[in-house]
Structures are given as structure tokens and as C-alpha cells.
Amino acid sequence: MEHEIADPVGTGPGRVLITGAGGQLGTALAEAFPEAEALTRADWDVTRPRTDLVTDSYLVLHTAAWTDVDGAEVDPEGAARANVEGTRNVVALGAPVVYFSTDYVFDGLKAGPYVESDEPKPLSVYGRTKLEGEREVRDGWIVRSSWLFGWTSRNFVRTMLELGAKQGEVGVVDDQRGSPTFVGHLAEATKSVLELPHGTYHVAAGGECTWAEFAEAIFEEAGLDCRVRRITTAELGRPAPRPANSVLRSEQGAPTLPHWREGLRACLSRLQRT
């Protein structure tokens, strides 16, 4: 069934629904789409079907997900309920969906940036369940991004700021490379994605760095006197495997985001105001 979305960027009340509005991306989307109905997990746990939300006027920005990468290795069923069954329940509303996915659908072995036509080969339970969630979407857009950070919720920037204020040195992985993406920039770019045909798009920050380089930039921009000790993924010893290369670029005309360092400055500015 086709749905006419005459007002795709939320200037009319009730036209857009956001799932996972309590998370960092959901929070940013609620700002970018101020007329949207923003539902937190308390409002709707997407693992449970809802028939009362069905309406032809909805566009669903679906951010609700299991995002604990290591926790998914321990509880794959829980991750699948959230990322696969949850997406199935969102799709069942009958409205076009923007499904926010991840660089973790790839194995990270490619020498250059991943584009939309590259074959996904997830390494982790988290990556597999997000890819399976993508396959639930029949009417809408799949937006893959990477290394998200923002001014709310738990993320790398906020963790580094906390550690950097307490410690003189922090060990950070230096053999994973990606494009840290500010949720504020991604949320605004979603408006441009809605102008594109339904399909899969890579929307991530410009530039690239390792986690260690990102941490050094965070300390520099925040004026924190904290050293970064560069370590390997193996030294960190996390349960879930991570792709060594998470850099995403678009061959499908997806909107281009500012450089990750510009996103970092924008995030720090927001944190200073809160």
C-alpha cells in the first residue's frame, strides 16, 4: 500500500512518529521534527505490537533498538526481539519507515570506505540482528550511520569527558577506523533522505579517524589534560568482535554530513549549555 506523505518533515501535527525517543538519536530527531509524536520506550516497547497507532498519515522514524553490542553476545534472543521483532512491529503499522542501521553490518575487511552496494557480512550478534531488521523494511528508507554520539545518553564522547576529567591517561583502541557522527547532523540530514527514493543510504560524518584519535580530539577540544595510550582491540578484550574499518560513504546521493570534528565541536557546545 502506498502512503501519501504530503508533509514529510513534520510541519503538521501527528504526521511523524519517532520510536526510541529517549535515546541520543531519538532526542535529536525530536528536535529536528518538532511536530512529531516522540515515543520513548516507556511509551512503546516496540517488542510488543501496537495496533492503535496505525494511521495513513504516519511516517515512522525508527530508532528504538538494542544497542549494547557486547550485551547482544550474551543475550542474542533479547537483541533479536528488539532489533528484528521490534522492527517487524513498527513495519506492521503500515506506514513508511526510516530504519536507522549501522556500520556493524559489515566485517570491516574492505580497504576503502563501504558503500551501499557492498555486501553486508556482520561479525557480531548486534550486527546480524540490525541487518535482519533492515530486511523487515519493505516501504521506506534504511539509513546506515556509524559511531554515533550526542549530548544525551551514554556514548564515547561523554565517557571520554568523564574519564578525562578524572584520569591522567586513558587506554583507547587504535586499530578500528570510522567516521564519528554527531546525531544532530544526522537528524537534520534525515529531512534530505526523505526527498530520495526508498532504498538504502549511507549517511555518516565526513573524515575518518581511529577511536584513539577521536579521544585525543575530544580532550583537545574540551581542554582536558589527559593522555591517550593507544591499544589494540585484542588488548581491550571485548566480547563482541568489531569491524576494523567502519568508514561509510554513499554512492546513492545520500546527504553529505559535516566533518566529524565539526560534529564534535557542536556536541561539546550543546553539553556546555546543559
N, C-alpha and C positions, 0 to 999 in steps of 0.2 A: 504493500500500500504506500502510495506517495503522500507526503505531508507537505503542505504549503507553509513555509516559514517566511511570512511576509516581513517579519521584524527580527532577523536572526541575531542581532546584537543586543537584544534585551531592552529596547526602549519602551516596550509595552509591558505592563504588569502581567505576570503569570506565563509568559511565553517561554521562559528558560528555567530549567530545573538543574540545580547543582547537587551532586551526591558527594559525600565526604567533605562537606563544607567546613569541618573543624580542622582539617589538615592544612599544611602550608600552601599547597596549590589551590585547594578549595577556597581558602581565605582570600587569596589573590584574585581568583576568578569572581568571587562575590563582589570585590571592589570594581573589577573591570566590567561586570554585568550587574549594575546596582539594582535593577528591577527584577532580578532572578529570584526564584524561590530557593534559598540555600538551605539544604538539609544536612545536618550533622548525623553522625552515627546514632545518636540518641533519638533523632527524628525518624531515621530509617536505617536499620541494619539491612544492607542490601542482600544478605544471605537469606532473607525472608521475603517472599513475594508480596507485592502490593498491587492490588487491582484498583484501589480507589484513586490512584494518581493518573490513570490513563486519560489522556486528552490529546486531541489532534494538534493543539497549539504548542505543545511542549517540544523544545529542543533540550536534550539532556547532556550536560557536561559531566561526564562520569569520572570522578577522581577517587571515589571510595575504593580502597584496595588493601590487601595485605602487603605491607612494605618492609617488614622485618626480614631482611634477606637471610640472615643466619637462622632466625626462628622458623623460617619455612622449611629448612632442612630437618628440623626436629618435629615439626607438625605439618607435613605435606597436605594432609587432609584439610586442615584449617585454612591453609593458603589456597587450596583449590576451591573451597567453599566461598571464600571472599572474592578471589580473582576470576574464577570461571563461573560458578553458580551465581555469584553476585552480579556479574555482567549479564548472564542469561536473564536474570530477573529484571535488570534495567532495560534490556532489549525488549522484553515482553511488554513493556509499557506501550510499545507501538510507535514511538517517536524516533526521529533521527538522533543518533548518539555520537558524541565526541568522546572517544575512548583514549585516555592518556596511558601510553605504554612506555617502554623503557629500552635503553641500550643493552640491558641484560638478556635480550632475546638473541644476542649474537655471542659467538665464542671468543671474540677478541683476537683471533689469529691473523686477521687481514692486515696487510702492511699499511694501507691507507684508510681514510675515513669510510665508514659504512654508509651506503646509500639505500634507497628504498627497495631496489631490485636485488640486493644481496640476500642470500638465503639465510634465514634465522637458524641458529644452532645453539640454543641456550645450554649453559653449563650447570645451572642450579635449578632447584625446585622453584624458587621465585621466578626465574626467567621462563621456565616451562609453563608455569601457571599464567603468567602475563601473556605469553604467546597464545595459549589456549583461550584466554579471554579475548584476544584480538579476533580469533576465529569465530567468536559468538556474534560479532558485529556484522550485520548484513546491510544496514541502511545508515550510513554515516561516515565518519572520519576516524582514522586511527592516527594519533599524534604520538610519535616516539620522541622522547627527550632524554637528557642524561644529567646525572649528578645535581639534582635539584637542591636549591637552598633558598631560604626566605627568612622573614623576620619573625615567624612564629614556628611552633613545633620543634621537634628535635631534628637537627641537621648538622652537617660538617662545620659550617661557619660558626654556628652558635656553640658547638662543642669546643672548637679551637679557641674561641674567645674566652670561654670559661677556663680551659686548661692553661692558656697563655697568661691569664691573669694570676694564676696560682703557681705555675711552674717555670723554671728557667730553661727547660728543654722538653721537647715532645718528640717521640718517635712516630714518623709518618711514612706510609708506603710510597715508594718512588718508582715502582715498576708497573703501575697502572696509569694509563693516559686517557683523558677525556676532556669534555668541554663543560665546566661547571655552569649551570643555567639558573639564572635568577627567576623565581616564579612570577614576579611582577612583569618581567619582559615576556615570559611565555603566556601569561594570561592575556595580555594585550594582543599578542600575535594570534591568539585563538580567533579573534574577530576576523583577521585576514584569512585564516584557514577556512572559515565558514563561507568565504567567497569562492573557494576552489571546489572542483568536482569531488564527490565522495571518493575516498581512497586512503592510502597510507602516506604519511608525510613525516619527514624528519625535521624537527624544529628544536634546535639547540643553540647555545651561545656561540659566538664567533671565537676563534682562537682555540688553543688547547694547552694542557699542562698536566703534570702528574699531581697526585694528592699532596706530595711534599711541596711542590712548587706553589700549589694553591694555599697551603698552610703558611708558607713564607710570605705570600702576598697578603694574607689576612692579618698577620702580625704587623707587617709593614704599614698597611693602610690604617690599622687600629692603633698604631703607636705602642705596641706591646714589645717589651724586651724579652723575647723568648726565642731560643734557637730551635731549629728543626733538625733532628737526627734522621737521616734517610735510611729506611729499612726496606726489606723485601716483603712481598706478600707472604712468602713462606715463614718469615720471621714473625709476622703478625699472628699467623696460625688461626685464621677464622674458619668456622665450619663449612661455609658455602664458598665454592670457587667463584672467582670474579674474572671477567674478561680483562685482558691486559690492554686492549685497545677499545675504548668506548666512544671514540670520536664519531659523531653523526653529521652528515651533510645531505643536502637534498638535491636530487636530480629531477624533482617533480614540480619545481617552482614554489616550494614552501616559503613562507616569510623568513627573512634573514633577521636574526637577533643581534643585538649589540655584543661586543667583545665581553668575555666573562669577567674581565677586570672592571669594566663599567658596571656590570651587574653587581659585583662585589661592593663597589662604592655606593650604589643605590641601596643595597641591603643594609650596609652599615649606617647610612643616613637614616633609614627607617628605624633601625634599632636604637639610634641615639634619641629619636623622638618618642620612644615608648618607655 
